[in-house]
Amino acid sequence: GPSLLRRHFSTMSSSKNPLKAAYSKVREAEERHADKLRAKAARTAAPAERAPAYTKTLQATKDKAAARRKALAQTERASVAAAVRVRKDDGGTLPMGKALYLVQSFLQGRERHAEASVEQIREAVGINIDPGANPQLHDALTESEHVEVVPAAGVLRLRYRPKHGVRDAAMLAALLSRAVVSGVPRSELVATKEQPQACYEGVEADIEKLIREGRAVAIERPDTRDRVLFAPTAAKQAPAGLRAAWAAVEVPRGDDLQAALVQRKLLSKEELEVRRARKAAAIKAREEAKRAAKPKRERVGSRKITNTHLDLGK
């Protein structure tokens, strides 16, 4: 490695100069010590990495079967896309997977996901998607879940299909009315960094309107802070007077809450002491684990080199 080369040349150049030889030996010792520190830091840092929080999504059996079929179809399409080559207008070829990506990216980037003709796509990406030129690419596009074929008389027109296929308020309401077991993340409908354009213009306002009207329910995920949308429950809403009385009840917090529980004999002082001890032990264990995982800093010693031992002909 580079350190061995430096060591070799430093030895050669310092063979006639004892001072340089001593200095090169010190540098070699410092490099070896630094390598040991880096290796030790790498060994201690690896266990300290914590796995991401586990979150479980409830799915119905029908949804699980559909997800398995979808994953299998995607795997088959990916294998085909890796093997087939697509002809370009300039005479070259490229993998079908890349051609699919170019066409879908062009359609997704169009304002309001407007439809595009074969010629518009060909002018933008330099690929003819007509079945006569690239039949396999044509079939892959028309079967893709991200592309929608627009009905037209004898003319092929395509447009980007946003996730869940939502294009207006009515389709949004219909989608959320079916989200009983598996919710719909709000980030899959609105504009984000991963999805520059929303499903349609004004989808954020329509989501809030459905929530206000009680036609949808939003629950915030603690790990991602994303709001997941569900269909409202079938239970009837409590009367306004009961809801106001419930909201007016003040719930004690902290020590006041514990005192109230003991006063009403819902918990005993002994049970509270056990809970406090268990919580303190858990906090102490976490702090000790954190201190054990943190690498200790070691100071690299320095040596002063002088030439007082040399006879320089004074």
N, C-alpha and C positions, 0 to 999 in steps of 0.2 A: 504494500500500500504506500501512500505518500509519506507516512511517518517513517517507514523503513528506508525509503529513498533518501529522505532528509538525514536520517541517522547514518546511512552509508556515506553520503558525500561529506557530512560534517566530520566523520571520522577520518576520511581521506585528507580533507583540507586542514584538519587540526593535528595531524600526526607530528608536525614539526613545531607546533606551538602549544606548550603545556596549558597555557591560559585558555586557549580556545577549546582544548580537549576537556578541561574541567567544566567549562561553560556548556559544552554540548552534552556532557553527562547529566548536568543539572536539568537541562531542557528535556532530555529523554525521561528522566525521573518524573518531571512535572507532567509530561504527556501521558505516561503510564498511569499516574495518579488520576488525571482527568478522565481517562478512558474507564477506569474503575468506577469513578463517580457517576459517569453517564450510564454505565451498565446497571449500577445499583438503582439509579433513579428510574430506569426503564422497568426493572423488576418490581419495584414497589409501586409504580404508578398504575400498572396493569390491573391489579385487583381492586384498586380504588374506584375504577369506572363502574358506575351503577347502571344496571339495565333500565331501560325505559319502563315507565309505569304500565302495568298490564290493564288493559280495558277489554271487556267482553261485550260483544254486540249480539243482542238477542235476534235470532232469525227463525222464521217458521221453516218447517220441513220443505215446503214448496220452494221457498227462497233459496235454501241451501242447495237443492237439486238444480235450480236454475243457475246458481253461481258455479256449480261444478261443470255444467254443460258449457257455460260461457268460457270458463278457463280452458276446457278441452279444445273448444273451437279456436280460441286465441293461440293456443300452442300449435295447432295444426296450421293455422294461417302463418304463424311466424316461421315454421319450418319451410313452408312453400315460398315465403317471401325471401328467405335466405338463399334458396337454390335458383330462382328464376331471375333472369336479367331482362331489363326493359330498354327498348331502343329509344334514343333521344333524337331530336331533330338535327343535331349537329353531327350525327353519325356514330356517336359513342353509345355506350350502354352503362347502366347502373343497376344495383340490386333493386328488386321490386319493393322491398321494405323501405328503402330510401325514397323511391318514387312515390309510394303511398304517403310518406311523411311530407314530402314537398307539396303534393296536391292538397292534402288535408290542412296543412299550415296556411296555404294560400286561401282556401275557403274560409278558414277560421278567422283570418285577418281582415276579411271584407267587412265593411261597415254594416252593422245590423245583420251580419251573416247572410248577406244578399246572395242570391243564386248566380251561377256563372255558367256560360256556355262552353262547349269544347274548345272553341277558338280562343276565348278569353283565358282558359286554363293553359292552353298551348303557348300563348303569347307570354304568359307570366312565368311558367316553369320550364318551357322548352320541351314538353313531352306531349305527344298526341295520345289522348286516352280513348280515341275512337276504337271500337271493337275490331275494325279491320287492321289497325296498326299494332295495337297491343291488347289482344283479347284477354289475356290473364289479368292485366292491370285493370281493364274495364270491369271484369267480373269481381275483382277484389274491392274496387271502389263501390260498386253498386250493392255489395254485400256487407260493407263496413258499417259498424254501428255509429261511426262518426260522420257519415255522409248520407245525405238524403237525396233521392232522385225526385226531381220536380216533374210532375206530369206535364207533358207538352206534346203537341201534334207532330210526331216524326222527328223531334229535335231532343237531343240529350242535354239536359241542364241539371246541374248538381248544386247543392248548398250544404253548408256545414250543419250538422245536427248536434245541438248542445246536449249536455248530459241530461238525461231524463226526457229529452225531447220537448221541453217546455218553451213555448214561443209567445204566449199571451197569458192574461190573468185567468181565463177560463181553464186553460190547460194546467196552470199552477194550482188552482183550487181542486181540480180533479186529482192531481198527483198527491197532494197533501191529504185528501180525503181517504186515500188508500194506504197512507203511512200509519198503520195501526201498530204493527210489531217492530218493523225496521223503519227508523226515522230517516229523514232527508237532511243532510248537513246543509246549512245555509251557505257555506262556502262553495258548494257545488252549483249554486244558482246565481250568485252575485259575482261581480268582477273582483278578481284577486290577482296576486302576482303570477300564479300558475295559470290562471284563466283571465287574460286581459279584458275580455268582453263578457258582459252578463248574458244570461239566456235571452233576455230582451230588455229594451229600455223601460225603466220604471218598475223592475221586478222587486227592488228593495221596498218601495212604497206599497206595492201589492201584498208583500209578505206581512208588513206591519199592519195593514188593513185587515187581513185575515185573522191575525192574532187579536186585534181589538174587537172584532166581531165575534170572537169565540169559535171561529171555523178552523183554527189551527192552534197548536200549543208549542211553545219554544222552551227547550231545556238546554242549559249551558253545560258543556262538558268541562270538568275541572282541569283536565290535562292540556287541552288545546284551546280553551276559551271559545270554541266554536259553538254556535247555537244549532241544535238539532231540532227539526220541525216534525211534529207528529199530528195525526188526526185527533180531534177532541174526543174526550171520553163520552160514552153514551149516557152517563149519569146526569141527572138534571141539576142545574145550579141551585144553590141554596138561596132562600129569599134575601132581599137586600138588607132587611133589618137584622137578620141573623148574622150576615157577613159583617155588618157594621159593628155589632156587639162583639163578635169574635176579634175583630181588628182592634177594638178598644181595650181588650184585656192586655195588661202589661205583664210580660214574662220577666221575672227576676233573672239576673245574670251573675256569674261568678260565685262568690261566697254567699250572696243573698239567695241564689238558687239552691245551694246546698243546705242552707239554714231552713229554707221553706220545705225542702224534701224531708229533712229530719223532723221538723215541727209537725208535718202531716203524716209522719210515720211511714213514709214511702221508702226511706233509706235510714239505716242506723249510722251512728257515729263510727262504729267499728268498720262498717263497709266502706265508708268514705275514707277512713285512714288506710285501709287496704288498697283502695284505688289510688290514693296519693302516693303510697310507697311503690306501687307497681309503675306508675307514671314516672316517678323520680328514677327508678332503676332503669327504665327504658331510655330516658334521656341520658343518664350516665353511660349506659352501654354504647349509645350512638356516639357520644363525645369521645369515649375511649377508642372506638373503632376508627373514628376520624383521625385521632392523634396517631394511632398505630399505622394508618395508611399514609400519613404525611411523611415524606422522606426527610431525614435529618440533614441539616446543612453541616458540611465539614469544611473546615478552613484548610486551604492549601498552604503548607509552610513554604517560606522563602529562605534562601541561603545567601548570605553575603559573600561575594567572591572578591578577593583582593590579590594583588601581586606582591605582597610584602615578603613572601617566602622566596621570591626570585632574586637572583643576583643580577641586577641590571647595570653593573659596572660603576657603582657610585664611587 
